[in-house]
Amino acid sequence: MRTRFAALLIGIAAATIAAAQTSSGSIVGRVTDSTHAMIASASIKVRNVATNQTRTAETQIDGQYTVSNLPAGDYDVTVDKAGFKQVRETNLELQVEQVARLDVQLDVGSVSETVEIKAVVALLNTETFTRGDVIAPNEITEMPLNGRNFNDLAFTVAGVQPAEQGSKGAPYVINGARADASNVVIDGFNDENPRDAGSQAQPPLDSLQEFKLQTSGYSAEYGRLAGGVVTMVLKSGANQLHGSLFEFVRNDDFDARNFFDQA
């Protein structure tokens, strides 16, 4: 009995540790004044618009700050410093595993004064060497996929081709690598089947928040494979009630006419 109870505790502890591994992003940047001098000890508040969860940080002596382990989503960033006007950057879209740079300039004034700006993150990735693409929620919803298979989203990324029929692994090959040389990660969990290198769990499209395919230059944590890495983030709770409904409509009335059919 004691052995079984100890095994249960070990299993719960392992599950708790594994659950803490999530595919998150980070916001980095530098805070300066109007003369481009660095501002230290400025307060940084990052709020998740969907959940109202708030994270805080302070700038270092060189004005740099980092807020990591942020789930993908929309954020509001507020910067405060005594003797300067408060700056509020709104609607910053953070994608899965993205390192977004947001530099802020503070103007001299009262803290009670607020400057509100729509956050703009540079399109060019200047923080990592990763190459690939992110399929956003609106693209997942609107893109017509026959069979609603999440693997088909990979074919929208450059360098991805269909795998040879009957081969083991993913239904695609990336940059010429073998079909069994790619990996799938769901919310930080390794989804690769150890037997045939395919994906074990098959999440429905409606459960996906974002889908990211890294084709090259990914970090060392994924470095054991020669192909690409698919990282998926599942939808989590929010402060609004939402849902979805779909139906397959497949009959001859909607099929394209065959070339040999009579008119």
ABEGO torsion letter per residue (X at the ends): XAAAAAAAAAAAAAAAAAAABBBBBBBBEBBBBAAGBBBBGBBBBBBBAAAGBBBBBBBBAAGBBBBBGBBBEBBBBBBBBBGBBBBBBBGBBBBBGBBBBBBBBBBBEBAABBBBBBBBBBABBAABABBEBBBBAAAAAABBBBGGBAAAAAAABBGBBBBBBGBBEBABBBGGBBAAABBBBBGGBBABBAAAGBBABBBBAAABABBBBBABGBBAAAAABABBBBBBBBBBBBABBBBBBBBBBBBAAABBBBAABBX
